[in-house]
Amino acid sequence: MTANMGTIDKWLRIVVGVALIALAIFGVIGWWGYIGIIPLATAVINFCPVYRLIGIDTRGKSDKPSP
């Protein structure tokens, strides 16, 4: 698995994932809020399988390794 997520994308996924899980824990939204585990997990491993399927790479020049 090659990293395909940039820094901004990664932090947005962390924020959304934690927010959804917190809302589910506090009962603001239903059990479906635990789907926030998916964006949180993809942010932690720095790889999104859907991005791979459709050919997206959100890493900037500074995030990509030198050849």
C-alpha positions as CSV (number, residue, x, y, z in Angstrom):
1,M,0.0,0.0,0.0
2,T,1.5,3.2,-1.1
3,A,0.4,6.4,0.7
4,N,-2.1,8.4,-1.4
5,M,-3.4,11.0,1.1
6,G,-2.1,14.5,1.7
7,T,-1.8,16.3,5.0
8,I,-5.0,18.3,4.7
9,D,-7.0,15.3,3.6
10,K,-5.6,13.2,6.5
11,W,-6.5,15.9,9.1
12,L,-10.0,16.4,7.7
13,R,-10.6,12.6,7.9
14,I,-9.4,12.6,11.5
15,V,-11.7,15.5,12.5
16,V,-14.7,14.0,10.7
17,G,-14.1,10.5,12.1
18,V,-13.7,11.6,15.7
19,A,-16.7,13.9,15.4
20,L,-18.9,11.2,14.1
21,I,-17.8,8.7,16.8
22,A,-18.2,11.3,19.5
23,L,-21.7,12.2,18.3
24,A,-22.7,8.5,18.3
25,I,-21.2,8.0,21.8
26,F,-23.2,10.9,23.3
27,G,-26.4,9.8,21.5
28,V,-26.8,12.9,19.3
29,I,-26.9,10.7,16.2
30,G,-27.7,7.0,16.0
31,W,-25.4,4.0,15.9
32,W,-24.5,4.8,12.3
33,G,-22.2,7.5,13.6
34,Y,-19.7,4.7,14.3
35,I,-19.0,4.7,10.5
36,G,-16.6,7.4,11.5
37,I,-14.2,4.6,12.2
38,I,-13.6,4.3,8.4
39,P,-12.2,7.8,7.8
40,L,-10.3,7.6,11.0
41,A,-8.7,4.3,10.0
42,T,-7.8,5.5,6.5
43,A,-6.2,8.6,8.0
44,V,-4.1,6.5,10.4
45,I,-2.8,4.2,7.7
46,N,-2.5,7.1,5.2
47,F,-4.1,5.1,2.4
48,C,-7.6,5.2,0.9
49,P,-8.6,2.2,-1.2
50,V,-11.2,4.2,-3.0
51,Y,-8.6,6.8,-4.1
52,R,-6.5,3.9,-5.4
53,L,-9.4,2.6,-7.5
54,I,-10.2,5.9,-9.1
55,G,-6.6,7.1,-9.4
56,I,-6.6,10.0,-7.0
57,D,-3.5,11.1,-5.0
58,T,-3.9,14.1,-2.8
59,R,-0.3,14.3,-1.7
60,G,1.4,17.5,-2.5
61,K,5.0,17.8,-3.8
62,S,6.4,18.0,-0.3
63,D,4.6,14.8,0.8
64,K,5.9,12.7,-2.1
65,P,9.2,10.9,-1.7
66,S,12.1,12.0,-4.0
67,P,12.8,9.7,-6.9
